[in-house]
Amino acid sequence: MSERKALVTGATGLLGRQVFNGFGDSNWTVKGTGFSRADGTTILKVDLGNVGEVKKALDEFKPNVVVHCAANRFPDRVDADPEGTRAINIEASKTLARLCAERDTVLIYISTDYVFPGRPGEAPYEADATPAPTNLYGQTKLDGEKAVLGEFEKAGKEGMGVVLRVPVLYGEAHTNAESAVNVLMDAVLKVQDRGKGVMDHWAIRYPTNTEDVARVCQDIAAKYFGAKDRASLPRVLQFSSEDRYTKYEICELFAEIMGLSLERLEANTEGNDPNASVQRPYDCHLSTKALKDIGIDVSTQDFVGWWRREKRAFRK
């Protein structure tokens, strides 16, 4: 088999690290891009807003596949820096897609379940369902999807650009703050000895492990890179676990795993504050049918089991 090369943007982030490691463990030659945490060897220092730097990385490494994980992915931070977010989530993604199309390089663009409105009773959403984001983060990722697919269509390279939507992620992290799920462990610990807390018990989440997403990215890369008729393959794919929790229910699980009390954490069932700058959807569960239809495994790790192993907390 000839050498297969993958380039992972955002390779120092929560998802990017697992995608990078996963390709490296699966007979791909892999490099990543980063910025402040790049080592200049396996993780190249690349400003994705600098066209020259992106071109250099592509032309020197010559990847067959690029997995675009880099993004501003925290809704509150997006609202605090809308222009910076548009620059990375939309403009940099569009430029990367154009450069990949010019080089016949497959591009996997990581997107989000937040492209959907998440109104009660609508989920699960199929990949071809009509998006309607409720916040700026979801809108920038949807605009990024359109920009990426548009560049490949403009170049007549349909099927070389593919969107992969995923929900909220958890997994191995440098700090709990890297993940909107992992950080709930800190919330549980915080109420043990100082004050009280309030946690959302309204919106439904489907926490999905970064290792599982990495595996699916590898399977998509192999499928699309090796396809003789890429134009027949779907442009939009979706992956999600079936584990269904509110944030408060995740805190309950963490407390049980760690043998801690949750009596000081109050469950908030009121939903979005209408005056809040970020409006979060109720239930954006993603259907994985499009992945299954092309023969890709959509199984996921057990959420509770993973955390028991992570915390070495095995209880009967």
C-alpha positions as CSV (number, residue, x, y, z in Angstrom):
1,M,0.0,0.0,0.0
2,S,1.3,3.5,-0.9
3,E,1.9,6.0,1.8
4,R,-1.2,7.8,3.0
5,K,-0.7,11.2,4.6
6,A,-3.1,13.1,6.9
7,L,-2.9,16.7,8.1
8,V,-4.9,17.6,11.2
9,T,-5.6,21.3,12.0
10,G,-6.1,22.3,15.6
11,A,-4.0,19.2,16.5
12,T,-3.2,20.6,20.0
13,G,-6.9,20.9,21.0
14,L,-9.2,18.5,22.7
15,L,-10.4,16.7,19.5
16,G,-7.4,17.4,17.3
17,R,-5.0,15.5,19.6
18,Q,-7.1,12.4,19.4
19,V,-7.6,12.7,15.7
20,F,-3.8,13.2,15.3
21,N,-3.0,10.2,17.5
22,G,-5.6,8.0,15.8
23,F,-4.2,8.5,12.3
24,G,-0.7,7.9,13.6
25,D,-1.8,4.6,15.1
26,S,-3.6,3.5,11.9
27,N,-0.8,3.4,9.3
28,W,-1.1,7.0,8.2
29,T,1.8,9.4,8.1
30,V,0.4,12.3,10.1
31,K,1.3,15.9,10.9
32,G,-0.8,18.5,12.7
33,T,-1.0,22.2,12.8
34,G,-1.2,24.4,15.8
35,F,0.0,27.8,16.9
36,S,1.0,28.6,20.5
37,R,1.6,24.9,21.3
38,A,3.2,23.8,18.1
39,D,6.6,22.0,18.3
40,G,7.6,22.7,14.7
41,T,8.2,19.1,13.9
42,T,5.1,16.9,14.1
43,I,2.9,19.9,15.0
44,L,3.6,22.6,12.5
45,K,3.2,26.2,13.5
46,V,0.6,27.5,11.1
47,D,-1.6,30.6,11.3
48,L,-4.7,29.4,9.4
49,G,-5.5,33.0,8.6
50,N,-2.2,33.4,6.7
51,V,-2.7,32.0,3.2
52,G,1.1,31.7,2.6
53,E,1.6,29.6,5.7
54,V,-1.3,27.3,4.9
55,K,0.0,26.8,1.3
56,K,3.5,26.1,2.6
57,A,2.2,23.4,5.0
58,L,0.1,21.7,2.2
59,D,2.9,21.9,-0.4
60,E,5.7,20.7,1.8
61,F,3.8,17.8,3.5
62,K,1.5,17.0,0.6
63,P,-1.4,15.4,2.6
64,N,-4.0,13.2,0.9
65,V,-6.5,14.2,3.6
66,V,-6.9,17.2,5.8
67,V,-9.1,17.0,9.0
68,H,-10.1,20.5,9.9
69,C,-10.6,20.5,13.7
70,A,-9.4,24.0,14.4
71,A,-12.3,26.3,15.4
72,N,-13.6,28.7,18.1
73,R,-16.0,26.2,19.6
74,F,-17.2,27.8,22.8
75,P,-20.5,29.7,22.3
76,D,-19.8,32.3,25.0
77,R,-16.3,33.0,23.6
78,V,-17.8,33.3,20.1
79,D,-20.2,36.1,21.3
80,A,-17.2,37.9,23.0
81,D,-15.2,37.8,19.7
82,P,-17.5,37.6,16.7
83,E,-15.1,38.9,14.1
84,G,-12.2,36.7,15.3
85,T,-14.6,33.7,15.3
86,R,-15.8,34.4,11.7
87,A,-12.1,34.6,10.7
88,I,-11.3,31.1,11.9
89,N,-14.7,29.3,11.6
90,I,-15.6,30.7,8.1
91,E,-12.9,32.5,6.3
92,A,-9.9,30.3,7.2
93,S,-12.1,27.2,6.5
94,K,-13.0,28.6,3.0
95,T,-9.4,29.3,2.2
96,L,-8.3,25.9,3.3
97,A,-11.1,24.3,1.2
98,R,-10.0,26.3,-1.9
99,L,-6.3,25.2,-1.4
100,C,-7.3,21.6,-0.8
101,A,-9.5,21.6,-3.9
102,E,-6.6,23.0,-6.0
103,R,-4.4,20.1,-4.8
104,D,-7.0,17.3,-5.0
105,T,-6.8,16.8,-1.3
106,V,-9.8,15.4,0.6
107,L,-11.0,17.8,3.4
108,I,-13.1,16.7,6.4
109,Y,-14.6,19.8,8.1
110,I,-15.7,19.2,11.7
111,S,-19.0,20.9,12.4
112,T,-21.6,20.9,15.2
113,D,-25.1,19.8,16.2
114,Y,-25.7,23.5,17.0
115,V,-26.5,24.1,13.3
116,F,-30.0,22.9,14.3
117,P,-32.6,24.7,16.3
118,G,-33.2,21.8,18.7
119,R,-36.9,22.6,19.2
120,P,-38.7,20.0,21.3
121,G,-40.0,17.1,19.3
122,E,-37.8,17.6,16.2
123,A,-34.8,15.4,17.0
124,P,-33.2,13.3,15.8
125,Y,-32.1,15.4,12.8
126,E,-31.1,13.8,9.6
127,A,-28.0,15.1,7.8
128,D,-30.3,16.7,5.1
129,A,-32.6,18.4,7.7
130,T,-32.9,22.2,7.4
131,P,-30.4,24.0,9.7
132,A,-31.6,27.0,11.8
133,P,-28.9,27.8,14.4
134,T,-30.1,29.6,17.6
135,N,-26.7,31.2,18.4
136,L,-23.7,32.8,16.6
137,Y,-21.5,29.8,17.2
138,G,-23.9,27.5,15.3
139,Q,-24.3,30.1,12.6
140,T,-20.5,30.5,12.0
141,K,-20.1,26.7,11.8
142,L,-23.1,26.5,9.3
143,D,-21.5,29.3,7.3
144,G,-18.2,27.4,7.4
145,E,-20.0,24.2,6.1
146,K,-21.4,26.2,3.2
147,A,-18.1,27.9,2.4
148,V,-16.2,24.6,2.4
149,L,-18.6,22.7,0.2
150,G,-19.0,25.7,-2.0
151,E,-15.3,25.8,-2.8
152,F,-15.2,22.2,-3.8
153,E,-18.3,22.6,-5.9
154,K,-16.8,25.7,-7.6
155,A,-13.7,23.7,-8.4
156,G,-15.7,20.8,-9.8
157,K,-14.4,18.5,-7.0
158,E,-17.6,17.5,-5.3
159,G,-17.1,14.6,-2.9
160,M,-13.6,15.7,-1.9
161,G,-15.0,18.0,0.7
162,V,-17.2,16.5,3.4
163,V,-18.8,17.9,6.6
164,L,-18.8,15.8,9.8
165,R,-21.2,17.2,12.5
166,V,-20.6,16.1,16.1
167,P,-22.2,17.0,19.4
168,V,-20.6,18.0,22.7
169,L,-17.3,16.1,23.3
170,Y,-15.5,14.6,26.2
171,G,-12.3,12.6,26.6
172,E,-8.7,12.8,27.6
173,A,-8.0,16.5,28.4
174,H,-5.1,18.6,29.6
175,T,-7.5,20.5,31.8
176,N,-11.2,19.9,32.4
177,A,-11.9,23.3,31.0
178,E,-11.1,22.0,27.5
179,S,-14.4,20.1,27.4
180,A,-17.9,21.3,28.3
181,V,-18.5,17.8,29.7
182,N,-15.2,17.3,31.6
183,V,-15.6,20.7,33.3
184,L,-18.7,19.5,35.0
185,M,-16.4,17.4,37.2
186,D,-15.1,20.7,38.5
187,A,-18.6,21.9,39.2
188,V,-19.3,18.8,41.3
189,L,-16.0,19.3,43.3
190,K,-16.6,23.0,43.8
191,V,-19.9,22.5,45.7
192,Q,-18.4,20.0,48.1
193,D,-16.9,22.6,50.5
194,R,-17.8,26.1,49.4
195,G,-21.2,27.5,48.6
196,K,-24.0,26.3,46.4
197,G,-24.3,26.0,42.6
198,V,-27.0,25.8,39.9
199,M,-26.8,23.5,36.9
200,D,-29.0,23.3,33.8
201,H,-31.5,20.4,33.9
202,W,-33.4,21.3,30.7
203,A,-31.3,21.0,27.5
204,I,-30.5,17.4,26.4
205,R,-26.9,16.6,25.5
206,Y,-25.3,13.5,23.8
207,P,-21.7,13.5,25.1
208,T,-19.5,11.7,22.6
209,N,-15.9,10.6,23.2
210,T,-13.1,12.2,21.2
211,E,-11.5,8.8,20.6
212,D,-14.7,7.6,18.8
213,V,-14.8,10.8,16.7
214,A,-11.2,10.2,15.8
215,R,-12.0,6.6,14.7
216,V,-14.8,7.8,12.5
217,C,-12.6,10.5,10.9
218,Q,-10.1,7.8,10.0
219,D,-12.9,5.7,8.4
220,I,-14.2,8.6,6.5
221,A,-10.7,9.5,5.3
222,A,-10.1,6.0,4.0
223,K,-13.5,5.8,2.4
224,Y,-13.4,9.2,0.6
225,F,-9.6,9.0,-0.3
226,G,-10.0,5.6,-1.8
227,A,-13.3,6.1,-3.6
228,K,-13.4,5.9,-7.4
229,D,-16.7,7.8,-7.6
230,R,-16.5,10.4,-4.7
231,A,-19.3,12.4,-6.3
232,S,-21.7,9.7,-5.3
233,L,-20.8,9.9,-1.6
234,P,-22.7,12.2,0.9
235,R,-21.4,15.8,1.4
236,V,-22.7,15.9,5.0
237,L,-22.3,13.2,7.7
238,Q,-23.2,13.1,11.4
239,F,-21.9,11.2,14.3
240,S,-23.2,11.1,17.9
241,S,-23.5,8.8,20.9
242,E,-26.9,7.7,22.1
243,D,-26.1,8.6,25.7
244,R,-28.7,11.2,26.7
245,Y,-28.2,13.5,29.6
246,T,-28.8,17.0,30.9
247,K,-25.8,18.7,32.5
248,Y,-27.3,18.1,35.9
249,E,-27.7,14.4,35.2
250,I,-24.0,14.3,34.2
251,C,-23.2,15.9,37.5
252,E,-25.3,13.3,39.3
253,L,-23.3,10.6,37.5
254,F,-20.0,12.2,38.4
255,A,-21.0,12.5,42.0
256,E,-22.0,8.8,42.2
257,I,-18.7,7.7,40.5
258,M,-16.7,9.8,42.9
259,G,-18.8,9.0,46.0
260,L,-19.6,12.7,46.5
261,S,-22.7,14.6,47.6
262,L,-24.7,16.8,45.2
263,E,-27.0,18.3,47.8
264,R,-25.6,21.8,47.2
265,L,-26.1,21.7,43.5
266,E,-29.5,22.9,42.4
267,A,-31.2,21.7,39.2
268,N,-32.4,24.5,36.9
269,T,-35.3,23.3,34.8
270,E,-36.4,26.7,33.4
271,G,-34.5,26.5,30.1
272,N,-32.9,29.5,28.4
273,D,-32.8,32.9,30.1
274,P,-34.5,35.0,27.4
275,N,-32.1,37.9,28.2
276,A,-29.0,35.7,27.8
277,S,-26.7,36.5,24.8
278,V,-26.3,32.8,24.0
279,Q,-29.5,30.8,23.4
280,R,-28.9,27.1,23.5
281,P,-31.1,24.5,21.8
282,Y,-33.2,22.0,23.7
283,D,-32.3,18.8,21.8
284,C,-30.1,18.6,18.7
285,H,-29.6,14.9,18.6
286,L,-27.9,13.9,15.4
287,S,-29.0,10.9,13.3
288,T,-26.1,8.8,12.2
289,K,-28.0,7.2,9.3
290,A,-25.8,8.8,6.6
291,L,-22.7,7.2,8.1
292,K,-24.3,3.8,8.5
293,D,-25.5,4.0,4.8
294,I,-21.9,4.1,3.6
295,G,-20.8,1.3,5.9
296,I,-19.1,3.2,8.7
297,D,-19.2,1.9,12.3
298,V,-21.2,4.3,14.6
299,S,-20.7,2.5,17.9
300,T,-19.5,4.5,20.8
301,Q,-17.9,4.0,24.2
302,D,-20.2,3.8,27.2
303,F,-20.2,7.2,28.9
304,V,-20.3,6.0,32.5
305,G,-17.9,3.1,31.9
306,W,-15.3,5.5,30.4
307,W,-15.5,7.8,33.4
308,R,-15.2,5.0,35.9
309,R,-12.0,3.9,34.2
310,E,-10.7,7.5,34.0
311,K,-11.3,8.1,37.7
312,R,-10.3,4.5,38.7
313,A,-13.7,4.4,40.5
314,F,-15.2,1.0,40.2
315,R,-18.4,0.7,42.3
316,K,-20.9,-2.1,42.7
